[in-house]
Amino acid sequence: MKKEVSNTDEAKIDEAMPQIKISVRNLVEFILRSGDIDNRTSGRIDQNAMQEGSKMHRKIQKKMGMEYHAEVPLKFSIQQEKYEMIIEGRADGIIYNEDKAMHDNKLENEIPKVIIDEIKGMYMDFQFLKEPLAIHKAQAMCYAYIFSEQNHLEKIGIQMTYCNLDTEEIKRFHEEVSFEKLSEWFYQLIKEYKKWADFSFEWKKKRQASIKQLAFPYEYRKGQKKLVSDVYKTILRKRNLFIQAPTGSGKTLAAIYPAVKAVGENLADKIFYLTAKTITGTVALEGFELLIQKGYMAKTVAITAKEKLCKCETPDCNPVACAYAKGHFDRINDAVYDLLNNGNTYSRETLLLQAEKFMVCPFELCLDTATWSDNIVCDYNYVFDPNVYLKRFFSEGIKGEYIFLVDEAHNLVERGRSMYSADLFKEEFLAIKKIVKTYSKKLEKELEKCNKIFLEYKRECEGYLILEEVDLLLFSLMRVGAEMDKLFQNVREFKGKEECLDFYFRMRNFLNVYELLDENYIIYCDFNEQGEFFIKLLCVDPSRNLEKCMKKGNSTIFFSATLLPIQYYKKLLSTNPENYAVYADTIFSKKQRLLLLANDVSSKYTRRNAKEFEKIALYLKKVINGKKGNYIVFFPSYKLMQQIYEIFEAMKSNQTDCIIQLSKMNERKREEFLEEFQIQRENSLLAFCVMGGIFGEGIDLTKEQLIGAFIVGTGLPQISNEREIIKNFYDERMENGFDYAYRFPGMNKVQQAAGRVIRTKEDIGIILLLDERFLERDNLHLFPREWEDYKQCNLDSIQSEMNHFWFQNIESGELHKDNETNK
């Protein structure tokens, strides 16, 4: 191997040669890991603590003298026969000591001229830390080798700086290493990684060649070719794009195909397809599979939640509770390499079989396989959530060559708020105090201090209370954290440890989120429905936090059938003023669908009475009696749904079967609910569901499976203190707070529910909006352009409107549903 070393400024890298890149951190963590997965030790606690750790890095670096150079980028190139292997990263610090003795009284001739400093923020008592962790030291040694080679040093110093993130206590380990020893160690590391680099190079060559020949898998739908072009141009320009694309416009493939072609043109190297629901991920996998059938060669993995992959009844990741955890890291690399060489699409079933074969954790196998995959289908959390995101891709300072495809992007507003918010309850501290009092009197005392702080806030709180800061609470939480670390390290197992760990992680999250606080946050305290008192860090506008994540990649494509008003989503999902937006036309004919707005009924709170409920039930009865088939009625709440359900049950005919959504339905119950729409039945079917729930979006009921949807109410979220806080937040910024807090989220749920009816060109059906408020200008303004042909109706005219619509479709021969189910 011919070696050549440089820092970023002087990199002597052959740009014409293909490159295989890996970060120093990922290299050492991948090659040098060994032993068990064990959640019983502090290892389960994120010792690297990336969020707080990065802040502490800067604090330590600022305290160092002029000889200390922080965040030094280093890049190392090893020329292989067919490619350049690039190892890169940032040294936390490089100390130049030519003219200065070290503070620990060493003689000047004993002082290394250069010291590589590796800083690690940790949550632990340093009395338990007798030597640096091997993985951490290996990172420092990599940087030490690169710098020594570049500057022709015969020896170099390595310093491991550990900082307790609660107490800010610092502990350092020093070592001097010869270049000869570093070189021998480093090239052994590279030797072990070479087979992976070779694999990556050969596979990428096959992938790129297959993409060159790849054509769109079928004839373009109306407007789809332009959509494909818009996505490709956006990726080419490294921008973000918001796409409002009605159902049937083929938006999934219109996003995937140009992203794949962009990878083929070396505009990116990996595609993340991000979803809010499992079913949407399934559609994405089908999209990739379509291209694979046309010759596309790519490795694709869907990241499944740990609970669904775990071999144990309840995930308990330690060698005592799980045989797959014992020695996992000794076998995992062989398991991944074998999997990569024996298939290209990694489903849940494939991963479980491979985990069984090599006796490794299937969830960790899934994550490791993602490292080598071209396409990763996963939940939003794995890219955006600071507690869940894939650190192997997103924790390094160096951005990746990634494309993010965000499906059903309307969901990301509320999900983003949730990801970057945090709360703690007063009652939690009392419960944990009872558990730990036997094991740590000091921890018990610190928990009581926190409880008293909460009590002071509680006494002041009537309704809800906006807080300027909670600094006193933060300092107390840090002390609690430090004492809990000691407890976990001193007492390996104790009754109630799971509850303590869960509380510990929530508390750490609270502290981490506090570091993100800016003008987009509100701190408040309040009581929940059970009367429990809490303090919350509410991220009202998640755009800045989301933007930081998007900058880890090259381009982000947001798309949804309900991304209106587009400016609302552009503002809350990104801070970049140069984002693009497009509106795709519907491919469906207006004749396929009848859109009616009832002008004599309302679900307003002031109108919720027996007379109004009976009127709504009569609407349902008249429509169903007019045409036999399957219908869904959507309500803004479970309570209203139950009230109308009881009235309808009393007045319905024997020709209608009813089913109702339950508040908590497991996967099997959901499947059984949807299976009702597949049954060939003599009667009509009416399903009672909740807007914004599990059946309000993401389900496909085509042709005769569904011929109508009723939407009761404008979908406004229930009035709550938190919604009022969001409203006031935007009112104070001279924007319409009611729109942000209520109207926009409500109308999105309405459009999603209505979108269940027409899913294909063969579908025909009715959408009935049951609330006169839909006729208000502010609501009409939010209708998608394909709703411009709406008609008004009332209880007297509904029957004739229905008869006319169904008669027209029968006369034109377009009504495919004139079959046995409609006799």
Buried (B, 14 or more C-beta within 10 A) or exposed (E): EEBBBBBEEEBEBEEEEBBBBBBBBBBBBBBBBBEBBBBBEBBBBBBBBBBBBBBBBEEBBEEBEEBBBBEBBBBBBBBBEEBBBBBBBBBBBBBEBEEEEBEEEEEEEEBBBBBBBBBBBBBBBBEEBEEBBEBBBBBBBBBBBBBBBBEEBEBBBBBBBBBBBBBEEBBEBBBEBEBEEBBEBBBEBBEBBBEBBBBBBEBBBEBBEBBEEBEBBEEBBBBBBBBBEBBBBBBBBEBBBBBBBBBBBBBBBBBBBBBBBBBBEEBBBBBBBBBBBBBBBBBBBEBBBBBBEBEBBBBBBBBBBBEEBBBBEEBBBBBEBBEBBBBBBBBBBEBBBEBBEEEBBBBBEBBBEBBEEBBBBBBBBBBBBBBBBBBBBBBBBBBBBBBBBBBBBBBBEBEBEBBBBBBBBBBBBBBBBBBBBBBBBBBBBBBBBEBBBEBBEEBBBBBBBBBEBBEEBBEEBEEBBEBEEBEEBBEBBBBBBBBBBBBBBEEEEBEBBEBBBEBBBBBBBBBBBBEBBEEBBBBBBBBEEEEEBBBBBBBBBBBBBBBBBBEBBBBBBBBBBBBBBBEBBBBBBBBBEEBBBBBBBBBBEEEBBBBBBBBBBBBEEEBBEEEBBBBBBBBBBBBBBBBBBBBBBBBBBBEBBEBBBEBBEEEBEEEBBBBBBEEEBEEEEBEEBBEBBEEEBEBBBBBBBBBBBBBBBBBEBEBBBBBBBBBBBBBBBEEEEBBBBBBBBBBEEEEBBBBBBBBBBBBBBBBBBBBBBBBEEEBBBBBBBBBBBBBEEEBEEBBBEBBEEBEBBBEEBBBEBBEEBBEEBEEEEBBEBBEEBBE
